[in-house]
């Protein structure tokens, strides 16, 4: 049951990061075309979504390979 909640939380965090990234690109494109209040607002909302996604991933904690084991970084 806990792995199910973790999977759902990870999915939501990934969705926030992906959506925030797309919104950020769109907001920066609007601002790049010309000074626009809509572009500025969209950029700020996108940054908030990105911060939420990063925070959510941090709250998930380290990945575990098995009971009592810490995940090891991949070999170089």
N, CA and C of each residue as an Amber inpcrd file, in Angstrom:
protein
   228
   0.8270000  -1.1850000   0.0000000   0.0000000   0.0000000   0.0000000
   0.8710000   1.2480000   0.0000000   1.9870000   1.2120000   0.7500000
   2.8580000   2.3810000   0.8210000   3.5290000   2.6380000  -0.5250000
   3.9000000   1.5770000  -1.2400000   4.5140000   1.7690000  -2.5560000
   3.5120000   2.3680000  -3.5350000   2.2480000   2.0730000  -3.3590000
   1.2130000   2.6480000  -4.2260000   1.1160000   4.1580000  -4.0070000
   1.1250000   4.5850000  -2.7230000   1.0770000   6.0130000  -2.4160000
   2.3360000   6.7100000  -2.9070000   3.4780000   6.0530000  -2.7550000
   4.7290000   6.6440000  -3.2170000   4.7170000   6.7870000  -4.7390000
   4.2100000   5.7770000  -5.4270000   4.1210000   5.8460000  -6.8850000
   3.2110000   6.9770000  -7.3340000   2.0970000   7.1530000  -6.6430000
   1.1660000   8.2390000  -6.9610000   1.8110000   9.5930000  -6.6870000
   2.5180000   9.7170000  -5.5680000   3.1870000  10.9770000  -5.2330000
   4.2800000  11.2900000  -6.2490000   5.0070000  10.2680000  -6.6680000
   6.0560000  10.4880000  -7.6630000   5.4560000  10.8950000  -9.0040000
   4.3400000  10.2910000  -9.3700000   3.6710000  10.6400000 -10.6230000
   3.2090000  12.0950000 -10.6030000   2.6530000  12.5210000  -9.4790000
   2.2030000  13.9060000  -9.3610000   3.3740000  14.8830000  -9.3940000
   4.4840000  14.5120000  -8.7700000   5.6660000  15.3710000  -8.7880000
   6.2190000  15.4920000 -10.2090000   6.2500000  14.3840000 -10.9190000
   6.7190000  14.4180000 -12.3100000   5.7970000  15.2650000 -13.1800000
   4.5000000  15.1540000 -12.9380000   3.5350000  15.9490000 -13.7000000
   3.7280000  17.4430000 -13.4110000   3.9850000  17.8030000 -12.1530000
   4.2100000  19.2040000 -11.8010000   5.4830000  19.7250000 -12.4750000
   6.5310000  18.9070000 -12.5090000   7.7680000  19.3280000 -13.1610000
   7.5800000  19.4870000 -14.6730000   6.9040000  18.5360000 -15.2880000
   6.6820000  18.6180000 -16.7320000   5.7850000  19.7900000 -17.1080000
   4.6930000  19.9350000 -16.3830000   3.7820000  21.0400000 -16.6550000
   4.4160000  22.3850000 -16.3770000   5.1540000  22.4660000 -15.2840000
   5.8400000  23.7080000 -14.9540000   6.8690000  24.0760000 -16.0080000
   7.5750000  23.0800000 -16.5230000   8.5620000  23.3410000 -17.5720000
   7.9200000  23.8590000 -18.8510000   6.8130000  23.2210000 -19.2480000
   6.1080000  23.6740000 -20.4470000   5.5360000  25.0760000 -20.2690000
   4.9540000  25.3320000 -19.1050000   4.4160000  26.6660000 -18.8480000
   5.5210000  27.7130000 -18.8230000   6.6820000  27.3450000 -18.2910000
   7.8000000  28.2790000 -18.2390000   8.2570000  28.6530000 -19.6430000
   8.3590000  27.6690000 -20.5250000   8.7570000  27.9490000 -21.9050000
   7.7240000  28.8600000 -22.5730000   6.4380000  28.5720000 -22.3510000
   5.3870000  29.4000000 -22.9480000   5.4250000  30.8230000 -22.3840000
   5.6010000  30.9600000 -21.0850000   5.6680000  32.2820000 -20.4670000
   6.8610000  33.0770000 -20.9490000   8.0160000  32.4280000 -21.0500000
   9.2070000  33.1220000 -21.5350000   9.0560000  33.4990000 -23.0050000
   8.3610000  32.6750000 -23.7840000   8.1100000  33.0190000 -25.1830000
   7.2170000  34.2550000 -25.2700000   6.1980000  34.3200000 -24.4340000
   5.3200000  35.4980000 -24.4390000   6.0740000  36.7540000 -24.0300000
   6.9220000  36.6330000 -23.0390000   7.6970000  37.7840000 -22.5880000
   8.7500000  38.1510000 -23.6390000   9.2940000  37.1600000 -24.3290000
  10.3000000  37.4230000 -25.3520000   9.7440000  38.1570000 -26.5530000
   8.4660000  37.9470000 -26.8730000   7.8330000  38.6240000 -27.9980000
   7.6530000  40.1070000 -27.6890000   7.3140000  40.3990000 -26.4690000
   7.1200000  41.7830000 -26.0530000   6.6970000  41.8140000 -24.6040000
   6.8260000  42.9660000 -23.9640000   6.4230000  43.0500000 -22.5580000
   4.9320000  42.7470000 -22.4150000   4.6470000  41.7380000 -21.6030000
   3.2690000  41.2860000 -21.4860000   2.9930000  40.8860000 -20.0390000
   1.8840000  41.3970000 -19.5040000   1.5020000  41.0070000 -18.1510000
   1.1170000  39.5350000 -18.0940000   0.4860000  39.0410000 -19.1550000
   0.1060000  37.6290000 -19.1940000   1.3460000  36.7410000 -19.1800000
   2.3760000  37.1270000 -19.9310000   3.6120000  36.3500000 -19.9630000
   4.3160000  36.3470000 -18.6210000   4.3080000  37.5040000 -17.9640000
   4.9440000  37.5790000 -16.6410000   4.1940000  36.7170000 -15.6310000
   2.8730000  36.7900000 -15.6600000   2.0690000  35.9960000 -14.7260000
   2.2580000  34.5040000 -14.9900000   2.2620000  34.1180000 -16.2600000
   2.4500000  32.7070000 -16.6100000   3.8240000  32.2140000 -16.1660000
   4.8330000  33.0350000 -16.3090000   6.1820000  32.6630000 -15.8860000
   6.2550000  32.4680000 -14.3720000   5.6200000  33.3460000 -13.6280000
   5.6230000  33.2180000 -12.1600000   4.8780000  31.9550000 -11.7320000
   3.7380000  31.6710000 -12.3650000   2.9770000  30.4590000 -12.0410000
   3.8070000  29.2190000 -12.3740000   4.5030000  29.2490000 -13.5050000
   5.3400000  28.1210000 -13.9070000   6.4770000  27.8930000 -12.9180000
   7.0930000  28.9650000 -12.4610000   8.1700000  28.8210000 -11.4700000
   7.6430000  28.2270000 -10.1690000   6.4330000  28.6240000  -9.7760000
   5.8260000  28.0510000  -8.5700000   5.5660000  26.5560000  -8.7660000
   5.0970000  26.1590000  -9.9480000   4.8600000  24.7360000 -10.2230000
   6.1710000  23.9570000 -10.2070000   7.2220000  24.5370000 -10.7570000
   8.5260000  23.8670000 -10.7330000   9.0430000  23.7100000  -9.3010000
   8.9050000  24.7440000  -8.5030000   9.3310000  24.6550000  -7.1010000
   8.5420000  23.5880000  -6.3600000   7.2400000  23.5150000  -6.6110000
   6.4210000  22.4850000  -5.9750000   6.8820000  21.0880000  -6.3990000
   7.1760000  20.9090000  -7.6790000   7.6290000  19.6060000  -8.1630000
   8.9570000  19.2000000  -7.5550000   9.8950000  20.1310000  -7.4730000
  11.1940000  19.8450000  -6.8590000  11.0230000  19.5160000  -5.3770000
  10.1750000  20.2870000  -4.7060000   9.9190000  20.0470000  -3.2840000
   9.2800000  18.6680000  -3.0820000   8.3450000  18.3040000  -3.9510000
   7.6730000  17.0080000  -3.8330000   8.6510000  15.8590000  -3.9900000
   9.5730000  15.9680000  -4.9510000  10.5760000  14.9220000  -5.1100000
  11.4570000  14.8250000  -3.8740000  11.8180000  15.9500000  -3.3060000
  12.6420000  15.9360000  -2.1000000  11.9330000  15.2860000  -0.9290000
  10.6200000  15.4690000  -0.8350000   9.8440000  14.8870000   0.2610000
   9.6900000  13.3770000   0.1240000   9.9110000  12.8300000  -1.0830000
   9.7890000  11.3870000  -1.2680000  10.9160000  10.6390000  -0.5620000
  12.0590000  11.2810000  -0.3810000  13.1760000  10.6410000   0.3060000
  13.9980000   9.7940000  -0.6460000  15.0520000   9.1760000  -0.1320000
  15.9180000   8.3680000  -0.9850000  15.2130000   7.0920000  -1.4240000
  15.5890000   6.6150000  -2.6000000  15.0400000   5.3520000  -3.0730000
  15.7000000   4.2180000  -2.3060000  14.9660000   3.1760000  -2.0820000
  15.4800000   1.9960000  -1.3760000  15.4930000   0.8100000  -2.3340000
  16.6050000   0.0610000  -2.3310000  16.6850000  -1.1420000  -3.1500000
  15.9920000  -2.3110000  -2.4620000  16.0940000  -2.3740000  -1.1740000
  15.4940000  -3.4560000  -0.4200000  15.3700000  -3.0290000   1.0250000
  14.8870000  -3.9130000   1.8850000  14.7470000  -3.5430000   3.2930000
  16.0980000  -3.2280000   3.9170000  16.2350000  -2.0300000   4.4410000
  17.4480000  -1.6400000   5.1340000  18.6210000  -1.2770000   4.2300000
  18.3930000  -1.2020000   2.9260000  19.4810000  -0.8810000   2.0080000
  19.2430000   0.5040000   1.4240000  20.3320000   1.2060000   1.2420000
  20.2510000   2.5060000   0.5770000  20.5340000   2.3160000  -0.9090000
  19.8870000   3.1440000  -1.7000000  20.1340000   3.0960000  -3.1420000
  21.5590000   3.5660000  -3.4200000  22.2620000   2.8770000  -4.2710000
  23.6300000   3.2260000  -4.6220000  23.6250000   3.9710000  -5.9490000
  24.5010000   4.9660000  -6.1010000  24.5870000   5.6560000  -7.3890000
  25.1220000   4.6940000  -8.4370000  24.7560000   4.9220000  -9.7050000
  25.2660000   4.0230000 -10.7550000  26.7670000   4.1840000 -10.9140000
  27.4500000   3.1140000 -11.3050000  28.9080000   3.2040000 -11.4800000
  29.2440000   4.1480000 -12.6270000  30.3910000   4.8210000 -12.5400000
  30.7720000   5.7850000 -13.6060000  31.0890000   5.1240000 -14.9150000
